[in-house]
Amino acid sequence: AADVVNDAADTAAQAADAATDAAEQATDAAADVVNDAADTAAQAADAATDAAEQATDAAADAAADAADAAADTAAQAADAATDAAEQATDAAADAVNDAAEQATDPAKSN
């Protein structure tokens, strides 16, 4: 009778052990799933951050390019205005010289 009781106790202990092992494995598996999901979420957040950084960089580059182009255009316009002013000044000086020559020597104007 004692053997039967001992065997039953052993069997119960083994069953409890097996149940504990199964519970531990299920807990580990669930933790793995949660960890994998967290990793995936972290990777997605990383990718989104990278994409946002690239978009920001591209926008900054485009703005810098536009500013450069505007500065170039303004410089060209200033150059053209300076050239036009120089030509107008030269033409005025020529006209004054011609008028002076005509006034001092009318025969020379022909």
C-alpha atoms as an extended CHARMM CRD file, in Angstrom:
* protein
*
       110  EXT
         1         1  ALA       CA              0.0000000000        0.0000000000        0.0000000000  PROA      1               0.0000000000
         2         2  ALA       CA              2.8470000000        2.3260000000        0.7960000000  PROA      2               0.0000000000
         3         3  ASP       CA              4.3660000000        1.5700000000       -2.6070000000  PROA      3               0.0000000000
         4         4  VAL       CA              1.0900000000        2.3990000000       -4.3190000000  PROA      4               0.0000000000
         5         5  VAL       CA              0.8920000000        5.6890000000       -2.4340000000  PROA      5               0.0000000000
         6         6  ASN       CA              4.5360000000        6.4490000000       -3.2370000000  PROA      6               0.0000000000
         7         7  ASP       CA              4.0030000000        5.6200000000       -6.9190000000  PROA      7               0.0000000000
         8         8  ALA       CA              0.9430000000        7.8280000000       -7.0260000000  PROA      8               0.0000000000
         9         9  ALA       CA              2.8680000000       10.6530000000       -5.3440000000  PROA      9               0.0000000000
        10        10  ASP       CA              5.7360000000       10.2240000000       -7.8380000000  PROA      10              0.0000000000
        11        11  THR       CA              3.3130000000       10.2500000000      -10.7420000000  PROA      11              0.0000000000
        12        12  ALA       CA              1.6380000000       13.3740000000       -9.3770000000  PROA      12              0.0000000000
        13        13  ALA       CA              5.0230000000       15.0490000000       -8.8860000000  PROA      13              0.0000000000
        14        14  GLN       CA              6.0500000000       14.1520000000      -12.4530000000  PROA      14              0.0000000000
        15        15  ALA       CA              2.7540000000       15.4870000000      -13.7900000000  PROA      15              0.0000000000
        16        16  ALA       CA              3.2400000000       18.7080000000      -11.8090000000  PROA      16              0.0000000000
        17        17  ASP       CA              6.8010000000       18.9420000000      -13.1770000000  PROA      17              0.0000000000
        18        18  ALA       CA              5.5840000000       18.4110000000      -16.7210000000  PROA      18              0.0000000000
        19        19  ALA       CA              2.8660000000       21.0380000000      -16.2230000000  PROA      19              0.0000000000
        20        20  THR       CA              5.4420000000       23.4940000000      -14.8220000000  PROA      20              0.0000000000
        21        21  ASP       CA              7.7580000000       22.8440000000      -17.7880000000  PROA      21              0.0000000000
        22        22  ALA       CA              4.9020000000       23.3570000000      -20.2370000000  PROA      22              0.0000000000
        23        23  ALA       CA              3.9140000000       26.5840000000      -18.5000000000  PROA      23              0.0000000000
        24        24  GLU       CA              7.5370000000       27.8180000000      -18.6210000000  PROA      24              0.0000000000
        25        25  GLN       CA              7.8050000000       26.9800000000      -22.3370000000  PROA      25              0.0000000000
        26        26  ALA       CA              4.5150000000       28.7370000000      -23.0580000000  PROA      26              0.0000000000
        27        27  THR       CA              5.7020000000       31.7900000000      -21.0970000000  PROA      27              0.0000000000
        28        28  ASP       CA              9.0360000000       31.7830000000      -22.9640000000  PROA      28              0.0000000000
        29        29  ALA       CA              7.2450000000       31.4830000000      -26.3100000000  PROA      29              0.0000000000
        30        30  ALA       CA              4.9110000000       34.3390000000      -25.4240000000  PROA      30              0.0000000000
        31        31  ALA       CA              7.8620000000       36.4860000000      -24.3070000000  PROA      31              0.0000000000
        32        32  ASP       CA              9.6330000000       35.7090000000      -27.5960000000  PROA      32              0.0000000000
        33        33  VAL       CA              6.5630000000       36.8020000000      -29.5620000000  PROA      33              0.0000000000
        34        34  VAL       CA              6.3540000000       40.0340000000      -27.5620000000  PROA      34              0.0000000000
        35        35  ASN       CA             10.0890000000       40.6800000000      -28.0120000000  PROA      35              0.0000000000
        36        36  ASP       CA              9.8740000000       40.0140000000      -31.7460000000  PROA      36              0.0000000000
        37        37  ALA       CA              6.9370000000       42.4050000000      -32.0480000000  PROA      37              0.0000000000
        38        38  ALA       CA              8.8470000000       45.0560000000      -30.0990000000  PROA      38              0.0000000000
        39        39  ASP       CA             11.8990000000       44.5670000000      -32.3300000000  PROA      39              0.0000000000
        40        40  THR       CA              9.7460000000       44.8830000000      -35.4430000000  PROA      40              0.0000000000
        41        41  ALA       CA              8.1390000000       48.0550000000      -34.0830000000  PROA      41              0.0000000000
        42        42  ALA       CA             11.5670000000       49.4870000000      -33.2490000000  PROA      42              0.0000000000
        43        43  GLN       CA             12.8160000000       48.7130000000      -36.7620000000  PROA      43              0.0000000000
        44        44  ALA       CA              9.7480000000       50.3460000000      -38.2850000000  PROA      44              0.0000000000
        45        45  ALA       CA             10.2740000000       53.4410000000      -36.1150000000  PROA      45              0.0000000000
        46        46  ASP       CA             13.9360000000       53.4870000000      -37.1740000000  PROA      46              0.0000000000
        47        47  ALA       CA             12.9920000000       53.2720000000      -40.8410000000  PROA      47              0.0000000000
        48        48  ALA       CA             10.4390000000       56.0630000000      -40.4250000000  PROA      48              0.0000000000
        49        49  THR       CA             13.0290000000       58.2340000000      -38.6770000000  PROA      49              0.0000000000
        50        50  ASP       CA             15.5510000000       57.5790000000      -41.4430000000  PROA      50              0.0000000000
        51        51  ALA       CA             12.9840000000       58.4430000000      -44.1060000000  PROA      51              0.0000000000
        52        52  ALA       CA             12.0790000000       61.6600000000      -42.2810000000  PROA      52              0.0000000000
        53        53  GLU       CA             15.7640000000       62.6010000000      -41.9950000000  PROA      53              0.0000000000
        54        54  GLN       CA             16.3130000000       61.9560000000      -45.6960000000  PROA      54              0.0000000000
        55        55  ALA       CA             13.2490000000       64.0290000000      -46.6060000000  PROA      55              0.0000000000
        56        56  THR       CA             14.4640000000       66.8580000000      -44.3600000000  PROA      56              0.0000000000
        57        57  ASP       CA             17.9250000000       66.7090000000      -45.9260000000  PROA      57              0.0000000000
        58        58  ALA       CA             16.4600000000       66.7240000000      -49.4260000000  PROA      58              0.0000000000
        59        59  ALA       CA             14.2650000000       69.7140000000      -48.5940000000  PROA      59              0.0000000000
        60        60  ALA       CA             17.2180000000       71.5860000000      -47.1030000000  PROA      60              0.0000000000
        61        61  ASP       CA             19.3080000000       70.7960000000      -50.1920000000  PROA      61              0.0000000000
        62        62  ALA       CA             16.5330000000       72.0000000000      -52.4940000000  PROA      62              0.0000000000
        63        63  ALA       CA             16.1640000000       75.2180000000      -50.4860000000  PROA      63              0.0000000000
        64        64  ALA       CA             19.9220000000       75.8180000000      -50.6080000000  PROA      64              0.0000000000
        65        65  ASP       CA             19.9460000000       75.1840000000      -54.3650000000  PROA      65              0.0000000000
        66        66  ALA       CA             17.0720000000       77.6220000000      -54.8650000000  PROA      66              0.0000000000
        67        67  ALA       CA             18.8470000000       80.2630000000      -52.7570000000  PROA      67              0.0000000000
        68        68  ASP       CA             22.0300000000       79.7480000000      -54.8110000000  PROA      68              0.0000000000
        69        69  ALA       CA             20.0980000000       80.1080000000      -58.0550000000  PROA      69              0.0000000000
        70        70  ALA       CA             18.3960000000       83.2830000000      -56.7950000000  PROA      70              0.0000000000
        71        71  ALA       CA             21.7370000000       84.7290000000      -55.7100000000  PROA      71              0.0000000000
        72        72  ASP       CA             23.2390000000       83.8920000000      -59.1240000000  PROA      72              0.0000000000
        73        73  THR       CA             20.3120000000       85.5390000000      -60.9050000000  PROA      73              0.0000000000
        74        74  ALA       CA             20.5880000000       88.6400000000      -58.7190000000  PROA      74              0.0000000000
        75        75  ALA       CA             24.3390000000       88.8230000000      -59.3810000000  PROA      75              0.0000000000
        76        76  GLN       CA             23.7580000000       88.5320000000      -63.1260000000  PROA      76              0.0000000000
        77        77  ALA       CA             21.1070000000       91.2580000000      -63.0050000000  PROA      77              0.0000000000
        78        78  ALA       CA             23.4500000000       93.5250000000      -61.0350000000  PROA      78              0.0000000000
        79        79  ASP       CA             26.1840000000       92.8280000000      -63.5940000000  PROA      79              0.0000000000
        80        80  ALA       CA             23.8600000000       93.6890000000      -66.4680000000  PROA      80              0.0000000000
        81        81  ALA       CA             22.7440000000       96.8920000000      -64.7200000000  PROA      81              0.0000000000
        82        82  THR       CA             26.3780000000       97.8740000000      -64.0990000000  PROA      82              0.0000000000
        83        83  ASP       CA             27.2360000000       97.2110000000      -67.7490000000  PROA      83              0.0000000000
        84        84  ALA       CA             24.2520000000       99.2630000000      -68.9130000000  PROA      84              0.0000000000
        85        85  ALA       CA             25.2190000000      102.1340000000      -66.5810000000  PROA      85              0.0000000000
        86        86  GLU       CA             28.8000000000      102.0280000000      -67.8730000000  PROA      86              0.0000000000
        87        87  GLN       CA             27.5960000000      102.1120000000      -71.4720000000  PROA      87              0.0000000000
        88        88  ALA       CA             25.2250000000      104.9960000000      -70.7230000000  PROA      88              0.0000000000
        89        89  THR       CA             28.0530000000      106.8800000000      -68.9890000000  PROA      89              0.0000000000
        90        90  ASP       CA             30.3720000000      106.2600000000      -71.9460000000  PROA      90              0.0000000000
        91        91  ALA       CA             27.7010000000      107.3970000000      -74.4250000000  PROA      91              0.0000000000
        92        92  ALA       CA             27.0490000000      110.5550000000      -72.3800000000  PROA      92              0.0000000000
        93        93  ALA       CA             30.7650000000      111.3050000000      -72.1960000000  PROA      93              0.0000000000
        94        94  ASP       CA             31.0580000000      110.7920000000      -75.9680000000  PROA      94              0.0000000000
        95        95  ALA       CA             28.1170000000      113.1100000000      -76.5590000000  PROA      95              0.0000000000
        96        96  VAL       CA             29.6610000000      115.7690000000      -74.3050000000  PROA      96              0.0000000000
        97        97  ASN       CA             33.0060000000      115.4040000000      -76.0910000000  PROA      97              0.0000000000
        98        98  ASP       CA             31.3230000000      115.6570000000      -79.4930000000  PROA      98              0.0000000000
        99        99  ALA       CA             29.3900000000      118.7310000000      -78.4150000000  PROA      99              0.0000000000
       100       100  ALA       CA             32.5570000000      120.3130000000      -77.0640000000  PROA      100             0.0000000000
       101       101  GLU       CA             34.4140000000      119.5930000000      -80.2960000000  PROA      101             0.0000000000
       102       102  GLN       CA             31.5970000000      121.0910000000      -82.3450000000  PROA      102             0.0000000000
       103       103  ALA       CA             31.5110000000      124.1500000000      -80.1660000000  PROA      103             0.0000000000
       104       104  THR       CA             35.2500000000      124.7130000000      -80.3680000000  PROA      104             0.0000000000
       105       105  ASP       CA             35.7900000000      123.6260000000      -83.9790000000  PROA      105             0.0000000000
       106       106  PRO       CA             32.6110000000      123.4120000000      -86.0640000000  PROA      106             0.0000000000
       107       107  ALA       CA             34.5640000000      122.3510000000      -89.1530000000  PROA      107             0.0000000000
       108       108  LYS       CA             35.9940000000      119.3290000000      -87.3320000000  PROA      108             0.0000000000
       109       109  SER       CA             32.5710000000      117.8270000000      -86.6570000000  PROA      109             0.0000000000
       110       110  ASN       CA             32.2860000000      116.7140000000      -90.2730000000  PROA      110             0.0000000000
